[in-house]
Amino acid sequence: MTINVQGGQLSQQEVQAYIDYIQDKTHQKVDELTITVDGEFVDLNYTLAPVPFERIRRITGYLVGTMDRWNDAKKAEERDRVKHNI
């Protein structure tokens, strides 16, 4: 995580409080944070860490990411289904 403070100085506790505020607000990790201090006011400019994307498909009536937890009968049902080309 990259943190830049411009226009003044902040304690580590204040910086951590801003990081916690952003992460609570967005429910994501902060990747880069620039805090611009202007007297009693601060401007927060941040980018969030990328979130890994998991592909979800609808197979035999179920929304699944992977089939690794399926039993043998459900795996056979998926293997035997007719797959249509677009």
JOWOKA-V279206 format. One line per field, one symbol per residue. ss: DSSP state (h for helix, s for strand, l for the rest). psi: psi as a letter, one per 40 degrees, with the letter a starting at -180 (. if undefined). burial: + if it has 16 or more other C-alpha atoms within 10 Angstrom, else -. A space follows every 10 residues. Layout:
ss: ???
psi: ???
burial: ???
//
This chain:
ss: lsssssllll lhhhhhhhhh hhhhhhllls ssssssssll ssssssssll llllllsssl lsssllllll lhhhhhhhhh llllll
psi: hhhhhieaii iddddddddd dddddefiih dhhhhhhgbe iihhhiiiii hhhhhhihhf eihidieeei idddddddde ihhhi.
burial: ---------- ----+--++- -+------++ --+++++--- -+---+-+-- ---------- ---------- ---------- ------
//
